[in-house]
Amino acid sequence: MAAIDLNADLGETVGGMPTADDEAMFAVISSASVACGGHAGDVPSMREAVARAERFSVAVGAHPSYPDRANFGRIAAAMDPADLCAAVAEQLAALVAAGADLRYVKPHGALYHAVIGDRRQADAVARAIADCSALLGRPLPVLGLPGEIAEAAASVGLPFVREAFLDRGYLPDGSLVPRTQSGALLDDPDLVVVRAVLLAREGVVEAIDGSLVVADAVSLCVHGDSPGAVHMARAVRAALDAAGVEVRAPW
């Protein structure tokens, strides 16, 4: 039976208010990338996410970002690598202290995209994850898109796991359509469902020009704060089940 991971970015509490219906999303997914204080989240929200993950048998991943709550971590920052490493390490430690049985790390927002092309920032993130891995006694996989972060992870002995996005537009080169451009976000559940099954079965995704892009992903992401996210996630899960694709965490 084919298998795929289904992940969502959750625990993104801002000002004490959640940005997504975490309870409903945890019931559908197999992995949760939990905000750990950089762009969103706090100690209570992290503990709540950890408790939900245990209740729904969902794997917990850390979702660190630039320390920029004002912009939800979506503005690129020219941080000194040592400072960035320290910031990511602090966020990982906070989630572990909240009780997480940490299984992987997925950078958030602008940092996610920065480490694809910026080797210095990729190395800084990888070092922080490697240090956390040493404390836990096991290598934490890095989840993301291919690029410098994959090489940086390998250089410190960390596995790199490729993901694909169900509700984001793709360019023909395999990169995501910038959020500032038309076609960046997909809100049609029927389209997203077809994409999920195609990715799980054939490892390809349709770009905005109609071409097919190879995206041999182990994990599929649906954003928890996207419009209609819960309905979309439920439709995806149902379609994968119907297609004979097992939804399970690979960690």
C-alpha positions as CSV (number, residue, x, y, z in Angstrom):
1,M,0.0,0.0,0.0
2,A,1.3,3.5,-0.9
3,A,1.8,5.8,2.1
4,I,2.2,9.5,2.6
5,D,2.5,11.9,5.5
6,L,-0.1,14.7,5.9
7,N,1.2,17.7,7.9
8,A,-0.2,21.1,8.9
9,D,1.3,24.1,10.6
10,L,-0.5,24.4,14.0
11,G,-0.2,25.9,17.4
12,E,0.1,29.3,15.8
13,T,-1.4,31.3,18.6
14,V,-1.0,35.1,18.3
15,G,-2.0,37.3,21.2
16,G,-3.5,34.3,22.9
17,M,-5.8,33.6,20.0
18,P,-5.3,30.6,17.6
19,T,-5.1,31.2,13.9
20,A,-6.6,27.8,13.0
21,D,-9.1,25.2,14.2
22,D,-6.3,23.0,15.7
23,E,-8.7,20.5,17.3
24,A,-10.3,19.7,13.9
25,M,-7.0,19.6,12.1
26,F,-5.3,17.3,14.5
27,A,-8.0,14.8,13.9
28,V,-7.1,14.6,10.2
29,I,-3.3,14.9,9.9
30,S,-0.4,12.6,10.8
31,S,2.2,15.3,11.6
32,A,1.9,18.7,13.2
33,S,4.5,21.4,12.7
34,V,4.1,23.4,16.0
35,A,4.9,27.1,16.3
36,C,7.5,27.5,19.1
37,G,7.7,31.2,19.8
38,G,9.4,32.8,16.9
39,H,6.5,33.9,14.7
40,A,3.7,32.6,16.9
41,G,3.0,30.3,19.8
42,D,3.7,30.5,23.6
43,V,4.2,28.1,26.4
44,P,0.4,27.4,26.9
45,S,-0.2,26.9,23.1
46,M,2.8,24.5,22.8
47,R,1.6,22.5,25.8
48,E,-1.9,22.3,24.3
49,A,-0.5,21.2,20.9
50,V,1.6,18.5,22.6
51,A,-1.4,17.2,24.5
52,R,-3.5,17.2,21.3
53,A,-0.8,15.4,19.4
54,E,-0.7,12.6,22.0
55,R,-4.5,12.4,22.0
56,F,-4.7,12.0,18.2
57,S,-1.5,10.0,17.8
58,V,0.1,12.7,15.7
59,A,3.8,13.2,15.4
60,V,5.1,16.6,16.6
61,G,7.6,18.7,14.6
62,A,9.1,22.0,15.5
63,H,8.2,25.0,13.3
64,P,10.9,27.6,14.1
65,S,11.1,31.0,12.4
66,Y,12.9,34.3,12.4
67,P,12.1,35.9,15.8
68,D,9.5,38.2,14.2
69,R,6.0,38.0,15.7
70,A,5.0,41.3,14.3
71,N,5.2,40.0,10.7
72,F,4.3,36.4,11.5
73,G,7.8,35.4,10.4
74,R,7.0,36.2,6.8
75,I,9.6,38.9,6.2
76,A,13.1,37.9,5.2
77,A,15.8,38.9,7.8
78,A,19.5,39.4,7.3
79,M,20.4,37.8,10.6
80,D,23.9,37.0,11.7
81,P,24.3,33.2,11.4
82,A,25.3,32.8,15.0
83,D,22.3,34.8,16.1
84,L,20.0,32.8,13.9
85,C,21.4,29.6,15.2
86,A,20.8,30.7,18.7
87,A,17.2,31.9,17.9
88,V,16.3,28.5,16.3
89,A,17.9,26.6,19.2
90,E,15.9,28.5,21.7
91,Q,12.7,27.7,19.9
92,L,13.4,24.0,19.7
93,A,14.3,23.9,23.3
94,A,11.1,25.6,24.2
95,L,9.0,23.0,22.4
96,V,10.9,20.2,24.0
97,A,10.5,21.8,27.4
98,A,6.7,21.9,26.7
99,G,6.8,18.1,26.6
100,A,7.1,17.5,22.9
101,D,8.5,14.1,21.7
102,L,10.1,16.0,18.9
103,R,10.3,14.1,15.6
104,Y,11.3,16.6,12.9
105,V,11.9,20.3,12.2
106,K,10.3,22.4,9.5
107,P,11.4,26.1,9.3
108,H,8.5,28.6,8.9
109,G,7.7,31.3,6.4
110,A,10.5,33.5,5.2
111,L,13.1,31.3,7.0
112,Y,11.8,28.3,5.1
113,H,12.4,30.0,1.8
114,A,15.7,31.6,2.9
115,V,17.4,28.3,3.7
116,I,16.6,27.0,0.2
117,G,19.0,29.5,-1.4
118,D,21.2,31.0,1.4
119,R,23.9,28.5,2.5
120,R,25.0,30.6,5.5
121,Q,21.5,30.7,6.9
122,A,20.9,27.0,6.0
123,D,24.0,26.1,7.9
124,A,22.9,28.1,11.0
125,V,19.5,26.3,11.1
126,A,21.1,22.9,10.5
127,R,23.6,23.5,13.4
128,A,20.8,24.4,15.8
129,I,18.9,21.2,14.8
130,A,22.0,19.1,15.1
131,D,22.6,20.4,18.6
132,C,19.1,19.6,19.6
133,S,19.4,16.2,18.0
134,A,22.5,15.5,20.1
135,L,20.6,16.4,23.3
136,L,17.7,14.1,22.3
137,G,20.1,11.3,21.2
138,R,18.7,10.9,17.7
139,P,19.0,12.8,14.4
140,L,16.0,15.1,13.7
141,P,14.9,15.1,10.1
142,V,14.6,18.5,8.4
143,L,11.4,18.9,6.4
144,G,11.4,21.3,3.4
145,L,12.0,21.9,-0.2
146,P,15.3,21.0,-1.9
147,G,18.1,23.4,-1.9
148,E,20.9,24.6,0.4
149,I,19.1,23.3,3.5
150,A,19.3,19.7,2.2
151,E,23.1,20.0,1.8
152,A,23.5,21.8,5.1
153,A,21.5,19.0,6.8
154,A,23.6,16.3,5.3
155,S,26.8,18.1,6.3
156,V,25.8,17.7,10.0
157,G,24.4,14.2,9.7
158,L,20.7,15.0,9.5
159,P,18.2,13.4,7.2
160,F,16.4,15.8,4.8
161,V,12.8,15.0,3.9
162,R,11.0,16.6,1.0
163,E,7.5,17.9,1.2
164,A,5.0,19.3,-1.2
165,F,2.2,21.8,-0.7
166,L,-1.4,21.1,-1.5
167,D,-2.7,24.6,-1.2
168,R,0.1,26.6,-2.7
169,G,0.8,27.3,-6.4
170,Y,3.9,26.0,-8.1
171,L,6.1,27.6,-10.7
172,P,7.5,25.5,-13.5
173,D,10.9,25.3,-11.8
174,G,9.4,23.6,-8.7
175,S,9.4,26.7,-6.5
176,L,6.3,28.1,-4.9
177,V,4.4,31.1,-6.4
178,P,5.2,34.1,-4.1
179,R,2.3,35.0,-1.9
180,T,2.3,38.5,-3.5
181,Q,1.4,37.0,-6.9
182,S,-1.8,35.6,-8.3
183,G,-2.1,31.9,-8.0
184,A,-0.1,31.6,-4.8
185,L,-2.9,30.1,-2.8
186,L,-5.4,27.4,-3.8
187,D,-8.8,27.4,-2.2
188,D,-10.7,24.9,-4.4
189,P,-11.0,21.6,-2.5
190,D,-11.7,19.6,-5.6
191,L,-8.4,20.8,-7.2
192,V,-6.5,20.2,-4.0
193,V,-7.9,16.7,-3.7
194,V,-6.8,15.8,-7.2
195,R,-3.3,17.2,-6.5
196,A,-3.0,15.2,-3.3
197,V,-3.7,11.9,-5.0
198,L,-1.4,12.7,-7.9
199,L,1.4,13.6,-5.6
200,A,0.9,10.5,-3.4
201,R,0.6,8.2,-6.4
202,E,2.9,9.7,-9.0
203,G,5.1,12.2,-7.2
204,V,4.3,15.1,-9.5
205,V,2.4,18.4,-9.1
206,E,0.9,20.6,-11.7
207,A,2.5,24.1,-12.1
208,I,0.5,27.2,-12.9
209,D,1.4,26.9,-16.6
210,G,0.0,23.4,-16.7
211,S,3.4,21.6,-16.8
212,L,4.1,18.7,-14.4
213,V,6.8,19.2,-11.8
214,V,8.6,16.3,-10.1
215,A,8.0,16.6,-6.4
216,D,8.9,13.2,-4.9
217,A,7.5,14.2,-1.5
218,V,7.3,12.1,1.6
219,S,5.0,14.6,3.3
220,L,2.1,16.8,2.0
221,C,1.3,20.1,3.7
222,V,-2.1,21.8,4.0
223,H,-1.9,25.1,5.8
224,G,-4.0,25.2,9.0
225,D,-4.8,28.9,8.6
226,S,-5.8,28.8,4.9
227,P,-9.5,29.6,4.0
228,G,-11.6,26.4,4.5
229,A,-8.5,24.5,5.8
230,V,-10.5,22.0,7.8
231,H,-12.9,21.2,5.0
232,M,-10.0,20.9,2.6
233,A,-7.9,18.7,4.9
234,R,-10.9,16.4,5.5
235,A,-11.5,16.1,1.8
236,V,-7.8,15.3,1.2
237,R,-7.8,12.6,3.8
238,A,-11.0,11.1,2.5
239,A,-9.6,11.1,-1.1
240,L,-6.3,9.5,0.0
241,D,-8.1,6.8,1.9
242,A,-10.3,6.1,-1.1
243,A,-7.3,5.9,-3.3
244,G,-5.7,3.3,-1.1
245,V,-3.0,5.6,0.2
246,E,-2.2,5.2,3.9
247,V,-1.7,8.4,5.8
248,R,1.0,8.0,8.4
249,A,4.0,9.8,9.8
250,P,7.4,8.7,8.5
251,W,9.3,9.7,11.6
